Amino acid sequence: MFELYSDLTTMEKLEILADAAKYDVACTSSGVDRKGKKGFLGNSVACGVCHSFGADGRCISLLKVLMTNHCVYDCKYCMNRCSNDVPRATFTPDELCRLVIEFYKRNYIEGLFLSSGVLKNPSYTMERICETLMLLRTKYRFNGYIHVKAIPGAPDELLSRAGYLADRVSINLELPTAQSLSKLAPNKSFKAILEPMEKITGTIAANRLALGKDARMERSSINRYLTGSIFNQNGTDNGQAALSGTQRTALESGDKLSLPAVSKDMCVKRPFAPAGQSTQMIIGATPETDLTLIRTTQHLYKNYDLKRVFYSAYIPLNEDSALPQLDADVPLLREHRLYQADWLLRFYGFQADELLSESRPNFNEQLDPKCDWAIRHLGQFPVEVQNASYDMLLRIPGIGPKSARRIVETRRYAKLDFDILKKIGVVLKRAHYFITCNGRMMYRIPIEESYITSCLTDDNHKENWEITHQNEKYQQLSLFE
């Protein structure tokens, strides 16, 4: 059925498969801190893998490539679906390994982002991916960062093997609801995606507990301990809720968890997916509201302890009655707002149902979600910065975690004024509508929704235009130009 080994050169395969991988999002740092090791190539530092990003979310310092763009599935939104007539190519495991090592030695890349179409079946594809990772870690002794996309439907042992060989494991949710998934991807199901996601979550938690760590992934203290945070549901939860029944029973009975080694040749044990698990959702291919999207996101963070949820604005590629027209605009600004809302969930203690409601289920795309929330809750403003709580300071537009901490520290020994607020990092062009300093506002302005919305929209006009038109300025990275 598939021509696995064609006459294409490595360069021709790379051109096809790197371009096919551009729809996978990888805009994140590694999340691990693994130093270099004698006899091995590369290392992985927590903030050192992803140095720069394209506006479409590409991580430029990773080699982002597919193992193959052959696929037995016929997902309506995918360029690589089996019904499309596109150039096809497949890397052999050794061919891909040599490519990674040669690029690393030339300082083109610092790590690998590996995804794949489904070749023959999920088991066969995942086996080839694991073979590639094993060769990289053993034969080529590559110690750098690897992010791998797991294939739903593959056997548990292959998912486990990939987790011990890679730093981060992803399983794409694709779409936010089961109805949309069955409509656009008839070969996939929520159950087939969420079951391996849950198993990976449980294995990460069990591995971390066996190493003496908290079961849940490390996160910044500003979102881990906030009242009402989606990561601190029970106050004393140490993450054991992420474990499966069998794993929890083993822990409660005091049994030791046996963590398999990567290989006998390496004679070392590696942590399971130390950079955590992530997923990706397509935005704009189906009619779900922003409220549905962020509710799905909150559910994933709360129940699967994901490190990140990524959003990918749908790019019209295929003509189909179930999809937007080919001339439809790419919802880049909406994607941007969802990333900002995701940040509010993870770092500011917001809940999905606080940000949006059934009566207003979509963000105002002309405003960032924090401003949009503040305008819809003007009864809570203006806030006096001299005595507001840290949690409330975080909810003021223009005040972030760093500036909120500086406000709390500074007001212990000095009275604040607007000049001081500006020096410690408060963005006054947004914050001045919502704060008072020693009982006075910066300017005399009416606290009215229409007025403040108009002012903030004008302030954001240039930035919004640039985001909306950024697809005209950015191209997929070429390593040879």
N, C-alpha and C positions, 0 to 999 in steps of 0.2 A: 504493500500500500504506500509506503514511504520510501523515497530514495535517500537513505541515510548518509551514504558516502558519495557525494557528487564530485565532479571535476572542479568545483570552485576552489580558488585559492583561499588561504587563511584570511587575506585582506578582504576578499570579496565576501566571505562569510561574516567577517566582522562588520562590514558596512551594512549588511542586511540585518544582522541580529542586534547590533547596537542601536540601529534606528528603530527596530521593532520594540526595544525595551524602553523607549522614551516615555511611554504612557504609565510606567510604574514609577511611583513617587518614592524618593529616598532622601528627603530633606531633614536629616537628623545627624547629630554627632553620635559617636559609637556607643557611648554609655558604659564603656568598660575602661579599665586602666591596667593594661598588661604591658609590662616593660619588655624590652628586647631580651633575647635569650641567646647565649653562646651557641653557635652552630645553626641558628635559625635566621630567616630573613624577616625583617619587619617587626613592628610592635603595634599596639593599639592603645592610644591614650584617650581618656574620656572626652576631651574636647578637641582632639587633634586629627580626626579623620576627615571631617567635612569642613573645609576651609572656606569655600565659596559655593553659592547656589545660583542656579538660573531661576528666572521668575516663575517657571513652570514647576519648580520644586526639585530640579535635577541637582544632585550632589556631584560636583565636578571632579572631586578627587577620588571617586570610586569608579572602577570600570563597571559600568552598568550594561549588562548584556544578557541575552537569552541563551540557554543551552540549545534550544531549537525553536523555530516559529512554526513548525508542523503542529497541527492540533486536530484531535478527533472531535472536539466540541464545536458547536455552531452558535456561539453567543452572538446575539444580534449587534451588540455595540463594539465588538472586537475586530480590529483590522486583520488579525491572524486566524479568524474563524475558518473552518474547513471549506466553506462554500465560496470564499474569496479567492480570486486568481491573483496571487501575489508571489514574488520570488521567495523560494523556501531554501533554508539551509540548516545544517545541524553540525555543531562542534562535537568532536570526540572528546572524552574526558581529558586525555593527555594533551590534545591540541589546545584546549582551553587553559589548562594548567601552564603550559609553556608560554601562552600569550600573557597570562597574569604576571608570571615571573619576569618576562622580558620587559613588560611595561613598568613593573615596579623598579627594576634595575635602572631604567632610563628616567626614573622619577616622574613618570606620567601620572601614576596613581599611588594611592596608599592602601587600598583595599578593594574588595570585590562585592558587587551586588549581583546575585545570580538568580534569575527567574527562568521560566520555561513554559512553552506550550505543552500540551499533553500529547506526548508521542506514544502511540499504540494504546496505552492505558496508564492510569496514575502510578501503578506499582513499577512499571518499566521505567517511566520517566524519573521517579524519585530514586530509583536504584542508580541510574546514571548520574544524577546530581550528587548522591552520596559517594559514588566512586570518584567523582571529580574532587570533592572536598577531602576525601581520604588521601588521594594522591597529593593534593596541595599541602596537607598537614604532615605527611610522612615522607614521601619520595622527594618532594621539593622543599620540605621543611619551612613552609610559609607560616609565620606567626602573626601576620597582620589581621586586620578586621575583615570579617566575612558576614554579609547579610544574605540570607537565602530565603526564597519564597517556597514554602512547602506546598505540596499538591494534595488537596483534599481527596480522600479515597485511597490514599497510599497506606500500606500496613503500618501498624504502630511501631514496629521495630525500626523501620526506615525513618519515621519521624523522629524517634529517639536518637538514632544514629546521627541524623542531621543536626539535632540540637546540641549534641556533644562536640560536633566538629565546627559549627558556626558560632558566631557571637550573637546574632539576632536572627530569630525565625519569624516569618510572616505568613499568615494565611489570609488571602483577600476575601473580605465579606462581599465585595463587589457592589451590592445595592442594599439600601437600608431596610427593606421589608421583604418578607418571603413572597408576597404577591408579585412584586416587581421582578424579583429574581426568577420566579417560574415563568414570567412573561418574556423576559429578555434572554434568559440563560436556561433553556429547558433541560439541559444536561446536568444542572447543578441544583442543589437544595440547601436550605439553611441548616438542616440537620447534618448533612455531610460536611459542612464547613464548621459548624459550632462544636461538633463532637471532638475533632482533633484539636481545635483551639482550646477546649476545656482540658484535654489531656496534657497539652503542652503547659498550660497554666499550672496544673497540679504537679507536674514534674519539676517545673521551675521552683515552685514553693517547697516541695519536698527536698530538693537539692539544697536550697538555701538554708532550710532548717537543719539539715544534716551537717552543714558547714558552720552552724552556730549563728546564722543571721536571722533577721526577721523574714517571715515567709514572703511578705509582699515586697515588691521592688522598691529600692530607695527612691525617694522623691524629695524635693525641696521642702524644708520644714514649714514654709509659708503656706503650702497647701495640704500638708499631711495632718496638721493639728488644728486647723481652723474649725470652729463649731459649724456643723452642717456640711463639712467637706464630703465629697463623694468617696474619698479614700479613708474616711474615719467614721464609718457608720455606727459602730458600737462603742466607740471611745477606748475600749481596751482590746479591741481585736488586733491580734498580732499577725493576721494573715492566714490563719489556719482554715478560714472559710474557703480559701482558694484550693484546698486539698480535696482529693476524691475521698470517698468513704474508706477505701482500703488503706490509703496513705495516712488518713487521720487515725484509723484504728492502730496502725503500726506505731505511730508516734505516741499515742496515749498508753500503749502497752509497754513502751520503752524499748521496742525492737529497733535495732539499727537498720537504717536504710542502706542497702548495697547499691553503690553508684558505679556503673560499669565504666571501665577505662576506654579511652578512644581506640587504642590499639596496643597490642603487646610490644610492638617495636618501640613505641615512644616511652613505654614504662611510666607514664604519668597519667593522672586523672585530671580531666578538664571539667569545669563547671558547666552545667547545662544552660545554654542560651543566656550567658551573663548579661547581655545587653537587653534582655527581655523579648517580648513578643509585640508585634504591631499588626495593623491591618489597614485596608484601604477601601474607600467607598467612592463610587462614581457619582458626581453631582450634576444634575440637570438632564439626565437621560430619561428620568421618570418624574411624575408630578408631585412627589412628596414635598411637604413643607419643611422649612428650616426647623420647626419645632420637632417634627418626626426625626429629622437627622440628628439633632443634638440629644434627643431622648435616647436614640439608639447608641450614640457615642457615650452618654453617661452610663447606660446599661453595660456597655463593653468594659469601661474603666472599672466599674463597681464590681462586676461579677467575674471578669476574666483578667483583672489586674494588668491590662495592656499598658505598655510603655507609651505608645502613641497610636492615635487614630489619624490616618492621612486622608485627605480629600483630593479628588482629581476631577477638575471641571471637564465635563463631557465635550469632546471634540467631534463634531459630526463627520463620520468617516464612511458610513454605510447607508445606503438608501433602503429604508424599511418603514412601513406604515406605523410601526410601534415606536419609532424613534423620531426625534426632532428633525426638521427639514435640513438638507445639506447646507443651506445658506443661513441657518440659525447661528446667532452669536454664541461664542464660547462664554459661559458664565464665570469669567475670571474674578469679577468683583464679588460675586456671591461666594465663590470658593474662599476668597480672602477674608470675608466676614465670618465664615464658618471656622476658619483657623483662629481668628481672634476670639470667637466664642469658645472654642476648644481651650484656648489659653485661660479664659475666665473660669472654666470648669476646673482646670488643673491647678491654677495658681492663685485664684482669687476667692475661692470658696463659694462660687455661685452654683445654683442648681438649674437644671434645664428649664423647669417650670417657672423659675423666677425670670429668666431672660425673655421667654416668650409665653404666650397663652393661646388657648383655643380661639379667642376673639381676635388676637393679633399673632398669627402663627408664623410670620416671616419677618426677618430683619429689614429695617430701612437700609437699603444698600448704600445710600449716600452718607451714612453715619456708621462709626464703629459701634459694635454691640454694647459696649459699656456706656457710651453716650446715649444710645437708643434706650437702654434700660433707665438711665438717670432721668431722661426727659419724660418717660412714662411714669416716673415715681417722684415727681417734683414736690410732693407732700413731705418727702424726707429731706428736702434741701431748702435753703443753704445750710451747710454743716460748718460749725465752728471748729476750725483746725486746732485751736488752742486746747480743747478738751475732748475731742472726738476719739473714740476707741480705734485701735489699730485696724480691726475688721471693717469699721465704717470708712476709715481713710482709704482702704483698698478699693472701695466701691465708688470713689469719687473720680470722674474722668480726669485724666492728666496726672494722677498720682498712682505710681506703681509700687511694688514691694520695697525697693530700695529707698525711694523718697518717703514712703510711709514710715519706714524704720527710722530714717533721719529726722522726720518730724517728731516722732515719739521721743527720740534721744535729745534733740535740741531743746524742746520746750521744757525739759526738766530743769534747765539752768538759764533760760533766756526767753523773753517774749518774742513771738514770731511776728514778722511783718511780710509783706508781699515780696520785698527784695530778698529777704532770707529764703523764702519759699522757692524763689527762682534759682537761687544759688545752690540749693540742695537738690534740685532736679525736678521740681514740680513744673509741668507744662501748663503755664498760666493761661495760654490762649484757649484751652479747654476748661481748666479747673475754675477759672474766675466766675463762671456762671453758677457754680454750685457750692462755693465756700464763702465764709466770712473769716476775717482775721481780726481778733479783738473786737468782735461785734460789728465790723464794717466790711462791706463788699469792696472789691477793687474799683468797680465802676457802678454807677447807679443805673441798673437795668431792670426791666420788668421780669418777674419769674413767671413767664408764660411759655407754654409748649411751642406754639407757632413761632414766636420770636426767636427763642433759643435754637430751635431746629433750623430756621433760616440762616442764622449766624454761623452755626457749626457746619452746615452744608456748604456755605460759601467758602469757609476756611479749608474744607477738604476737597474742594472742586478739582484742583490741580492734581492731587494725589490720586483721586478716583479716576480721572481721565487717563493717567499714566498706567494704572493697573488694568483698566479696561482695554487699553491698546497695546499692552506689553507683548502680546503674541505676534505683533508686527515687527518687534525689535530683537527677539531672541530666537536662536536656532539650536537644534541639537548639537551638542559638543562633538567636535571632530578632533581626534588625537593627532591628526597628521597635517593640520593646517597651521 
